[in-house]
Amino acid sequence: MAPHSCKLYLSDIIATMAEDNRKVSMEVNGVSENGFTDAPSMPWFGMDIGGSLCKLVYFEPKDITKDEADSEVETLRNIRRYLTKNSAYGKTGHRDTHLQMDDVYIRGRRGTLHFIRFPSSEMVNFLALAKSKGMANLVTTVCATGGGAFKFEEDFRREVNMKLEKFDEFDSLLKGLQFADAQNPSECYYWANPTDDACCSKVKYDFSNPYPFLIVNIGSGVSVLAVYSATDYKRISGTSLGGGTFLGLCCLLTGCNTFEEAIQLAAEGDNTRVDKLVRDIYGGDYERFGLPGDLVASSFSGFSFGQMNSREKRSKVSRQDLARATLVTITNNIGSIARMCAIQEKIDRVVFMGNFLRVNPIAMKLLAYAMNYWSKGTMKALFLEHEGYFGAIGCLLQFHEAKR
């Protein structure tokens, strides 16, 4: 894919957010104080429909006036109650309550952003739920980004008579990141002492003056963006070996069924039962080239000089070991690509994000250690609390900008 440059005008967005925070408008269900309908009707959603996971942000207004509450239709009240009173929707839908953002302003309205996720494979069930709750009676357009915004566009039109207002996923990603960091002082952090369980800790990182920085967005696949300013970025690399690869291989190798199950297996496994390390080849460190003995020299090729084609060796490998080796393989590959891109662009701050990192401290710590070790401390691996949701936030913001 060719590099993509874009003018984002994020400085304008930040200025708009600052202005919104200085005032609370009198808009009521899209009717402003001057009496004109100039805002989309409630409810407000932003969707990032990825290859594996759909991320949904829902804006719940908190500045509802008595008149608005009295005139609010029962359908809208039921939708708000259903989304905010539950943290699980069926077997696969979840609201990440710990990520909830209170007292945020969008288009002059004060409210709460809720973060909901479900597998993209469950889109048919999601549309059935939306139809049963009467959402189609209130909303005609939903803002969306990601590949699924194209893939499921006809399903939305056919099943619930909704139009998807599509936005570029990289534009949305960056707008969402900017918004979240402005709202949450603890959004960005790094791992200190990532290989020492006794001393390892999350440390807040000041991201107020971030440029330039690298984004490594780990979803089903991986995209690497170089961000030079608030108005300029380009895609410089990527790989098809991402979070979808990890989950797919784990399901095939271990029989697990969910990402959470795969991560749990990996947390209990030992990849050295599957991988060949530097010390298995050299008997210790390879000092001439600075390769530590515990570095993976060859993934899935077995320790010492034995190979995985040995039935005896395979019999000693557990499902947990296979999951751990898969996680280490994918993470090492991503870290290697990220480091080479950072060197190429002369950038020392690398921001890793995406749903691959959700409930996945093993991968984050591996990335933190690798970036620090191989750069001799000159590169910093950074992480974000709302990883995976920035695209959904960003397209919601763009939708409301377009309606101004």
Number of C-alpha atoms within 10 A of each C-alpha: 7 8 11 12 13 11 11 18 13 18 14 12 17 15 11 17 19 13 13 18 17 11 12 15 14 17 22 23 20 17 15 15 11 9 11 10 14 15 17 18 15 18 18 20 23 27 29 33 27 23 17 19 21 24 28 22 26 22 25 23 21 13 16 18 12 9 9 13 12 9 11 15 11 10 14 18 12 14 15 17 12 13 17 15 9 11 15 15 16 11 7 11 16 17 22 14 13 10 15 14 16 16 15 22 23 22 20 19 25 22 19 20 22 21 25 23 22 22 18 19 12 14 18 14 12 17 17 12 14 16 15 11 15 16 20 17 14 13 19 15 19 20 24 32 30 24 15 20 23 14 13 16 16 15 16 20 14 11 14 20 16 19 18 20 17 21 21 16 22 24 19 26 24 22 27 23 23 21 19 23 18 16 16 14 13 16 19 22 19 20 23 15 15 22 14 10 8 8 9 13 14 13 13 16 16 13 16 11 7 13 14 18 21 30 24 24 25 26 23 23 21 21 20 24 23 24 20 16 17 18 15 16 24 17 19 17 18 20 14 13 18 22 23 20 17 24 25 17 18 28 17 10 13 16 13 19 13 15 21 14 16 26 26 16 20 24 17 14 19 18 27 23 23 26 28 24 26 21 19 21 15 12 11 14 18 15 10 6 7 9 16 14 18 14 16 22 17 14 19 19 18 23 24 17 9 13 17 17 10 10 9 11 15 14 9 10 18 18 19 21 23 26 31 27 25 25 27 22 19 17 24 18 14 24 21 14 16 26 23 12 21 20 12 10 15 12 20 19 19 25 21 24 25 23 21 26 21 17 13 17 14 19 20 23 21 18 27 25 21 22 24 16 12 14 14 9 12 12 20 20 24 24 24 22 18 24 21 26 28 29 33 30 34 31 32 30 21 21 21 16 14 7 10 9
